Amino acid sequence: MRQDNNIARRCERAVVTAYRELRHIGSDDLSAFQACTALYRIHHPEASINEARRLVAEWIDCHVVRKNEASPLH
């Protein structure tokens, strides 16, 4: 069980990192999201496309969107 948690955390970190890097180099939001969904499904082919989209969206929302909303604008 603990190993599954570690694997899930690494996967989450990889997806969020890929999204941030794609956005940083100029990819639009949808393209970055689709690439990250594909990345997730490469490593988890058992996941449906809807499951992959939901997880990737949750991770991006949690680690990117909400983090940006919490940062004060200068």
N, C-alpha and C positions, 0 to 999 in steps of 0.2 A: 504494500500500500504506500509506504513512504517513497519507494522508488518511482511509483506512478506519479506521485505529487511532484517529485523532482523533474521528471520528464515533462510533465504538463507545464511547469514553470519555465523550463528551458524553451519549450515550444512557444509559449506566450511571449517570452523575451525576444525570441528570434523574429516573430511576426511583428511585434511593435518596433523593433529596431529596423527591420526591412521597410516598414511603412514610413518611419521618420526619414530614413535615408532616401527613399524614393521621392518623398515630398521635398526634401532639401535640394535635390538635384533638378527639381522642376516638374516632376510628374504631377498631374492633376489628381485630385482626391479619388475619383472613381477608378482611375488606372492603378493607383497605388493599392487601393482596397482590393481590386480584382487580382492583382499580382500576389498580394498577401493571402488571399483566399486560395489561390492556386498553390502557393507554398505550403499552406496548411494541409491541403488535400494530397500533396505529394507525399508528405510524411504520415498522413492519416487517410489512406484510400478508402477505409471503411466508413468514413464520415460522409453523410449526404452533403450536397452542395448547400442546402439550407442550413444544416448544422454548422458547416464551416463558415458560412456568411455570418450567422448569429454570433459565433464565438469571436471571430475576427472583429466584428463590429463592437462587441462588448469590450474587447481588449483595447481597441483604438479609442473608444469612448472613455474608458477608465484611465488610460495612461497618456493619452495625447489631448483629447478634447477637454476633459475636466481639468487636467493639469494646466492647460492654457487659459481656461476660464478663471482659475484660481490665481493666476499670476497678475499682479497689478500692471496696468498699462502706464508707460512713462511717455 
